[in-house]
């Protein structure tokens, strides 16, 4: 009887620890490294997606400290920074801080569209000295490297994004240049692959909300349904790499995130020269 009690207690304790650990919502910095022959000197990129107007301490100091520690050369914003039927703050002040300190680019997510204030949100981003991409490609120099940054509006606007892809492609330089596409939704990856962007950055899936590490990468994601293929992480294709952020939203969720901490994505581009 005593042995059975001890076993039951041990199992209950282990299960409790497993559940508590899974509900950890502390900000995680997810780091990736990408090698390319088109990169000579390292480039540090921070990718931010699916903030959904959540708070990260007073004046977002937790998120700002995490970004500052990475010393980014470039910040890319992948949509759903704002939230439906909520004030623009605190996301607005955070956007202003980014624009005041870093070169940055932004594309819309579906929640910007659902708010029916998307024009106002875009204008706020532009007023913060952040470039809004809507089927555009901007060619810039960072640490001696040429980068082509392309972006499209939320792909739910199906009548818009194919034309924006074509438009962005037409603006890409003819000479070899490291290329990045910002698109909120990863489920349209097959539409993006023919354009052979070196790096495609998406979000939207929120990491599939619940995970079981090493077993299930995500349970459900909008646009992908149950057990989404692109819930979060890095995915390699013949000519492109897709990185899907698990997003920063953790408050006011329909269900708590489980083994799916909100994440800030760091991508270091490095030379593959020996």
C-alpha positions in Angstrom: 0.0 0.0 0.0 2.8 2.4 0.9 4.6 1.6 -2.3 1.5 2.2 -4.4 1.0 5.5 -2.6 4.5 6.6 -3.3 4.2 5.8 -7.0 0.9 7.7 -7.2 2.4 10.7 -5.5 5.4 10.6 -7.7 3.3 10.5 -10.9 1.0 13.3 -9.6 4.0 15.4 -8.8 5.6 14.8 -12.1 2.4 15.6 -13.9 2.0 18.8 -11.9 5.5 19.9 -12.7 4.9 19.1 -16.4 1.7 21.2 -16.4 3.2 24.2 -14.6 6.3 24.2 -16.8 4.0 24.1 -19.9 2.1 27.2 -18.8 5.3 29.3 -18.6 4.6 32.6 -20.5 7.9 34.3 -19.9 9.3 35.9 -23.0 11.7 33.7 -25.0 14.2 34.9 -27.5 14.4 32.3 -30.3 17.7 32.5 -32.2 18.4 31.3 -35.7 21.5 31.5 -37.9 21.3 31.5 -41.6 24.4 31.1 -43.9 24.5 32.6 -47.3 27.0 33.2 -50.1 25.3 36.6 -50.6 26.4 37.8 -47.1 29.9 39.1 -46.4 29.5 40.6 -43.0 27.1 39.4 -40.3 23.6 41.0 -40.2 21.5 40.8 -37.0 17.7 40.8 -37.7 14.9 40.9 -35.1 11.6 39.7 -36.3 8.4 40.7 -34.4 5.0 39.2 -35.1 1.6 38.9 -33.4 2.0 41.2 -30.5 -1.8 41.8 -30.5 -1.3 44.9 -28.3 -0.1 42.8 -25.3 1.8 44.3 -22.4 5.4 43.5 -21.6 5.8 45.6 -18.5 5.4 49.3 -18.1 6.2 51.0 -21.4 7.2 47.5 -22.8 10.5 47.6 -20.9 10.8 43.8 -21.0 10.4 43.6 -24.7 12.6 46.6 -25.3 15.4 45.2 -23.1 15.3 41.9 -25.0 15.5 43.7 -28.4 18.3 46.0 -27.2 20.4 43.1 -26.0 20.4 41.6 -29.5 21.8 44.8 -31.0 19.8 44.5 -34.2 20.8 46.0 -37.5 17.3 45.7 -38.8 13.8 45.1 -37.3 11.0 43.4 -39.3 7.4 43.5 -38.2 5.2 40.8 -39.5 1.6 42.0 -38.7 -1.0 41.7 -36.0 0.9 44.2 -33.9 -2.4 45.9 -33.0 -5.6 44.3 -31.9 -9.2 44.4 -32.9 -11.5 46.9 -31.0 -8.7 48.0 -28.7 -6.9 51.3 -28.2 -3.8 51.7 -30.3 -1.8 51.9 -27.1 0.5 50.3 -25.9 1.5 49.0 -29.3 1.6 52.5 -30.7 4.3 53.7 -28.3 6.3 50.5 -28.9 6.2 51.1 -32.6 7.3 54.7 -32.1 10.3 53.4 -30.0 11.3 51.0 -32.7 11.2 53.7 -35.4 13.2 56.1 -33.3 16.0 53.6 -32.7 16.2 51.2 -35.6 15.7 50.8 -39.4 12.5 48.8 -39.6 9.8 47.5 -42.0 6.2 46.5 -41.5 3.4 44.5 -43.1 -0.2 44.1 -42.0 -1.8 41.1 -40.4 -5.4 40.0 -40.5 -6.2 41.7 -37.2 -5.2 45.1 -38.6 -7.8 44.4 -41.3 -10.4 43.1 -38.9 -10.1 46.3 -36.9 -11.4 48.5 -39.8 -8.7 50.9 -38.7 -6.0 49.6 -41.0 -5.4 52.9 -42.7 -5.0 54.6 -39.4 -2.6 51.9 -38.2 -0.5 52.1 -41.3 -0.3 55.9 -41.0 0.9 55.6 -37.4 3.6 53.2 -38.5 4.7 55.5 -41.2 4.7 58.5 -38.9 7.1 56.4 -36.7 9.6 56.4 -39.6 9.0 52.7 -40.3 8.5 51.7 -43.9 5.2 50.0 -44.7 5.5 47.4 -47.5 2.5 46.7 -49.7 3.8 44.8 -52.7 7.1 46.8 -52.5 10.7 45.9 -52.5 13.3 48.1 -50.8 17.0 47.5 -51.6 19.2 48.6 -48.7 22.8 48.2 -47.6 23.5 46.8 -44.1 27.1 46.2 -42.9 28.3 46.2 -46.5 25.6 43.7 -47.7 22.9 44.4 -50.1 19.5 43.2 -48.9 16.2 43.3 -50.8 13.3 43.5 -48.4 9.9 42.7 -49.9 6.5 42.7 -48.2 2.8 42.1 -48.9 -0.4 42.8 -47.2 -2.2 40.1 -45.2 -2.7 37.3 -47.6 -6.4 36.8 -46.6 -6.9 39.7 -49.0 -6.7 37.1 -51.7 -7.6 39.6 -54.5 -4.6 41.7 -53.4 -1.6 39.5 -52.5 -0.9 37.7 -55.9 -0.6 41.1 -57.6 1.5 42.4 -54.8 3.9 39.4 -55.1 4.3 40.2 -58.8 4.9 43.8 -58.1 7.4 43.1 -55.4 9.2 40.6 -57.7 9.4 43.3 -60.4 11.2 45.6 -58.0 13.9 43.1 -57.0 17.4 43.8 -58.4 18.6 41.7 -61.3 22.0 41.1 -59.7 22.3 38.5 -56.9 21.0 40.1 -53.7 20.0 38.4 -50.4 16.2 38.6 -50.5 13.6 38.6 -47.7 9.8 38.4 -48.0 7.5 39.5 -45.2 4.1 37.8 -45.3 1.9 37.3 -42.3 0.5 33.9 -43.2 2.7 30.9 -43.6 0.0 28.6 -45.1 0.5 30.3 -48.5 4.1 29.2 -48.7 3.5 27.3 -51.9 2.6 30.5 -53.6 5.8 32.2 -52.4 8.3 29.5 -53.3 8.4 30.1 -57.1 9.8 33.6 -56.4 12.9 32.0 -54.6 13.2 34.5 -51.8 16.2 33.5 -49.7 14.2 34.1 -46.4 10.5 34.2 -45.9 9.2 35.4 -42.5 5.7 34.7 -41.2 3.6 34.4 -38.0 -0.2 34.1 -37.6 -0.1 30.5 -36.3 0.7 31.4 -32.6 2.7 28.3 -32.4 -0.4 26.1 -32.7 -1.3 27.3 -29.2 -0.6 24.0 -27.5 2.6 21.9 -28.0 4.1 18.7 -26.7 7.9 19.1 -27.1 9.3 16.5 -29.4 5.9 15.1 -30.3 3.4 17.7 -31.4 4.6 21.1 -32.8 1.1 22.6 -32.5 -2.5 21.6 -32.1 -4.4 24.2 -34.0 -3.7 27.3 -36.1 -6.0 29.7 -38.0 -5.8 29.0 -41.7 -4.2 25.6 -41.2 -6.6 23.8 -38.9 -5.6 20.9 -36.6 -2.0 19.9 -36.2 -0.6 22.7 -38.5 2.5 22.0 -40.5 3.8 25.5 -40.1 2.9 26.3 -36.5 6.4 27.7 -35.7 10.0 27.1 -36.4 12.3 26.9 -39.4 11.5 25.1 -42.6 14.0 24.5 -45.5 13.0 24.3 -49.1 15.1 24.1 -52.3 15.8 27.8 -52.7 14.1 29.3 -49.7 14.0 29.2 -45.9 10.7 29.8 -44.0 10.8 31.0 -40.4 7.5 31.2 -38.6 7.4 33.1 -35.4 5.2 31.7 -32.6 4.3 35.3 -31.8 4.3 37.5 -28.8 0.6 37.4 -27.7 -0.1 35.6 -24.4 -2.9 37.7 -22.8 -6.6 37.3 -23.4 -6.2 34.0 -25.3 -9.1 31.7 -25.9 -6.9 29.1 -24.2 -3.5 29.4 -22.5 -0.4 28.7 -24.4 1.1 25.3 -23.5 4.8 24.7 -24.0 4.6 27.5 -26.4 6.2 30.6 -24.8 5.7 33.9 -26.6 8.8 34.5 -28.6 11.0 37.3 -30.0 12.8 36.0 -33.1 16.5 36.7 -33.7 18.0 35.8 -37.1 21.7 36.2 -37.7 22.7 36.2 -41.4 26.3 35.1 -41.8 28.7 34.3 -44.7 29.0 30.7 -45.7 32.6 31.3 -46.9 35.1 28.9 -45.4 
